[in-house]
Amino acid sequence: MLTQHTAANIMANADAMQQTQRQLTTGKRILRPGDDPAGAAVGVRLRSQNLRDEQYLRNIEQSRTWLDTTDSVLGDIGDLLGRARELSVQASTGTLGAGDTAQVAEEINAIRNQIISSLNRTVDVDQHLFSGQMTDTVPVSVDPTTGIATFVGDTGVSLPNPTDLTSANGIDQVLATSPLTAKGSYSIEVSINNGQATVTATRTADGKSETQTFAIPGTGAPPVPVEFASLGLNLVVNENLTTINGNNTFEVDGVGLAHDIAPA
């Protein structure tokens, strides 16, 4: 009996030593959820929060780039309009000869072309600043025959829909890891089998899709992020994840998220 007890203690000590060695080698205190279930849950929750924080920082940096570029372009356009006004006042005095008037007209036409070029400026991955939500479209088109310039973007403003997805289908958030790359409409399909979820997200514009299979968080477990790297998206799901048919859609507008997803 004493021998068995001693052997058990030796084995327990050996296991503890191996655990300590693994912790020292990896630099991690929790290697498996069973090492500390409560601590593991906290870790998952913190990782989810870190993902959201990192996304916020990326969005802020991307927004700063857009704002700085927009400010610079508008400043240039303001200077060009100021020069055009000077020329218009000068030409309206009636003191210019025909040659001078022609030069003024030529310079104003050049200013017009510069303004159009400025309005068609892009930022990041060829995203146009002034075409509204149609950032892939050149906003100002010039007819080569008539020379008439036409705005072909849109004036709509897409705002995030504040509806909470959690109670509907177990999706807490949809995060765009790269808002401009992820921008567009998507369909989503979720199938459930023995605690495993298979989620397919498909971008409507080009049909690009990605499928991820993962374990649904257990009862009481925190939400977990699921990355769709090729689409530039993260879906944060919780224990209530349910089957969703492929007819449901959500939209990433490059700034926020609009969605319309309901259980099948």
C-alpha positions in Angstrom: 0.0 0.0 0.0 2.8 2.4 0.9 4.6 1.5 -2.3 1.6 2.3 -4.4 1.1 5.6 -2.6 4.8 6.5 -3.1 4.6 5.5 -6.8 1.5 7.6 -7.3 3.2 10.6 -5.7 6.3 10.1 -7.9 4.1 10.0 -11.0 2.2 13.1 -9.9 5.4 15.0 -9.3 6.7 13.9 -12.7 3.6 15.1 -14.3 3.8 18.4 -12.5 7.5 18.7 -13.5 6.6 18.0 -17.2 3.9 20.6 -17.0 6.3 23.2 -15.5 8.8 22.4 -18.2 6.2 22.8 -20.9 5.2 26.1 -19.4 8.8 27.3 -19.3 9.4 26.1 -22.9 6.3 27.8 -24.4 6.2 30.8 -22.0 2.5 30.0 -21.5 0.8 29.1 -18.2 -2.3 27.6 -19.8 -1.5 25.1 -22.6 -4.8 23.3 -22.6 -8.3 24.4 -21.5 -8.1 21.7 -18.8 -5.1 23.3 -17.2 -7.3 26.1 -16.0 -10.8 26.2 -17.4 -11.7 29.6 -15.9 -8.4 31.1 -17.0 -8.8 29.6 -20.5 -12.2 31.3 -20.8 -10.7 34.6 -19.8 -8.0 34.1 -22.3 -10.5 33.5 -25.1 -12.5 36.5 -24.1 -9.4 38.7 -24.1 -8.3 37.4 -27.5 -11.7 38.3 -28.8 -11.4 41.8 -27.3 -7.9 42.2 -28.7 -9.2 41.4 -32.2 -11.9 44.0 -31.8 -9.3 46.6 -30.5 -6.9 45.8 -33.3 -9.8 46.2 -35.8 -10.7 49.6 -34.3 -7.1 50.7 -34.6 -6.9 49.6 -38.3 -10.1 51.4 -39.0 -8.8 54.6 -37.3 -5.6 54.5 -39.3 -7.4 53.8 -42.5 -9.9 56.6 -41.8 -7.0 59.0 -41.0 -5.4 58.2 -44.4 -8.7 58.9 -46.2 -9.3 62.2 -44.2 -5.7 63.4 -44.8 -5.9 62.7 -48.5 -9.4 64.2 -48.8 -8.2 67.4 -47.0 -5.2 67.7 -49.3 -7.3 67.2 -52.4 -9.9 69.7 -51.3 -7.2 72.2 -50.5 -5.8 71.8 -54.0 -9.2 72.2 -55.6 -9.8 75.4 -53.5 -6.5 76.8 -54.8 -7.5 76.0 -58.4 -11.0 77.6 -57.9 -9.3 80.7 -56.5 -7.1 81.0 -59.5 -10.1 80.5 -61.8 -11.9 83.3 -60.0 -9.0 85.6 -60.5 -8.9 84.8 -64.2 -12.7 85.3 -64.6 -12.5 88.7 -62.9 -9.6 89.7 -65.1 -11.4 88.6 -68.3 -14.6 90.4 -67.3 -13.0 93.8 -67.2 -13.1 94.1 -71.0 -9.5 95.3 -71.1 -8.0 92.1 -72.6 -7.3 91.7 -76.2 -8.4 88.6 -78.2 -5.1 86.9 -77.7 -5.1 87.5 -73.9 -8.7 86.3 -73.7 -7.8 83.1 -75.5 -4.9 82.5 -73.0 -7.3 83.0 -70.1 -9.8 80.5 -71.6 -7.0 78.0 -72.1 -5.8 78.3 -68.5 -9.3 78.0 -67.2 -9.8 74.8 -69.3 -6.6 73.4 -67.8 -7.8 74.3 -64.3 -11.1 72.4 -65.1 -9.1 69.3 -66.1 -7.0 69.5 -63.0 -10.1 69.7 -60.8 -11.6 66.7 -62.6 -8.3 64.8 -62.1 -8.4 65.7 -58.4 -12.0 64.5 -58.0 -10.9 61.2 -59.5 -8.1 60.7 -56.9 -7.8 57.3 -55.3 -6.5 56.1 -52.0 -5.4 52.6 -50.7 -6.3 49.9 -53.1 -7.6 52.1 -56.0 -10.6 53.3 -53.9 -12.0 56.6 -55.2 -12.4 59.3 -52.7 -15.4 61.1 -54.1 -17.6 58.4 -55.7 -19.8 57.7 -52.6 -20.3 54.0 -51.9 -19.2 53.2 -55.5 -15.5 53.4 -54.6 -14.5 51.1 -57.5 -16.1 53.6 -60.0 -14.3 56.7 -61.4 -16.6 59.4 -60.1 -16.3 62.0 -62.9 -16.5 60.9 -66.5 -15.7 63.2 -69.4 -17.3 62.6 -72.8 -14.5 62.6 -75.3 -16.7 64.2 -78.0 -18.5 66.9 -76.2 -16.1 67.4 -73.3 -19.0 67.4 -70.8 -18.1 66.1 -67.4 -20.6 63.9 -65.6 -20.7 62.6 -62.0 -21.3 58.8 -62.1 -20.7 57.9 -58.5 -23.5 58.0 -55.9 -24.5 60.3 -53.1 -25.7 57.7 -50.7 -24.2 57.3 -47.2 -24.1 53.8 -45.8 -24.4 53.7 -42.0 -24.0 50.7 -39.7 -27.2 48.9 -38.7 -27.3 48.8 -34.9 -29.4 45.6 -34.8 -27.8 43.0 -32.5 -27.4 39.6 -34.2 -26.8 37.6 -31.0 -30.4 36.7 -30.1 -31.2 35.9 -33.7 -28.6 33.5 -34.6 -25.5 33.5 -32.4 -23.4 35.9 -34.4 -22.1 38.7 -32.1 -20.2 40.8 -34.6 -18.9 40.8 -38.1 -15.5 42.6 -38.2 -13.8 43.7 -41.4 -10.0 43.1 -40.9 -9.6 45.2 -44.0 -12.7 47.4 -44.5 -11.9 48.5 -48.0 -11.0 45.0 -49.2 -14.0 43.4 -47.5 -16.4 46.1 -48.7 -19.5 44.6 -50.4 -22.5 42.4 -50.0 -22.3 38.8 -48.7 -24.5 35.8 -48.3 -23.9 33.5 -45.3 -24.8 29.9 -44.7 -24.4 28.0 -41.4 -24.9 24.2 -40.9 -24.7 22.5 -37.5 -23.6 18.9 -36.9 -22.8 17.4 -33.5 -21.5 20.6 -32.0 -19.5 21.6 -35.1 -20.5 24.5 -37.2 -19.6 24.9 -40.9 -19.9 28.5 -42.1 -19.6 29.7 -45.7 -19.5 33.4 -46.5 -19.7 34.4 -50.2 -19.1 37.9 -51.6 -21.9 38.7 -54.1 -19.9 40.8 -56.5 -17.3 38.3 -57.5 -18.6 35.0 -56.0 -15.5 34.6 -53.9 -16.3 32.4 -50.9 -14.6 30.9 -47.9 -15.7 28.1 -45.6 -14.6 27.5 -42.0 -15.5 24.6 -39.7 -15.1 25.0 -35.9 -16.5 23.8 -32.6 -19.4 25.9 -31.3 -18.6 27.5 -28.0 -19.9 25.5 -25.1 -22.6 26.7 -22.7 -21.4 29.6 -20.7 -18.2 30.0 -22.9 -17.3 33.4 -24.3 -17.8 34.2 -28.0 -15.0 33.2 -30.3 -13.7 34.9 -33.4 -13.6 32.9 -36.7 -11.4 34.4 -39.4 -12.2 34.4 -43.1 -8.8 35.7 -44.2 -9.4 35.6 -47.9 -12.4 37.9 -47.5 -10.9 40.2 -44.9 -13.6 39.3 -42.4 -13.9 38.0 -38.8 -17.2 36.6 -37.5 -17.5 36.5 -33.7 -19.9 33.7 -32.8 -21.4 32.5 -29.5 -23.0 29.4 -28.0 -26.3 30.2 -29.6 -25.1 29.8 -33.1 -27.9 28.3 -35.2 -28.5 27.1 -38.8 -28.7 29.9 -41.3 -29.7 29.5 -44.9 -27.8 30.9 -47.8 -30.5 33.5 -48.6 -29.4 35.7 -45.7 -27.1 38.6 -46.4 -25.0 41.2 -44.7 -23.1 44.2 -46.1 -19.8 45.6 -45.2 -19.7 49.3 -46.4 -16.0 50.0 -45.7 -16.8 52.0 -42.6 -19.4 50.1 -40.6 -21.6 47.1 -41.0 -25.2 46.8 -42.3 -26.8 43.4 -42.0 -30.0 41.5 -42.4 -29.5 38.0 -41.1 -32.2 35.7 -39.6 -32.4 32.1 -38.6 -33.4 29.6 -41.2 
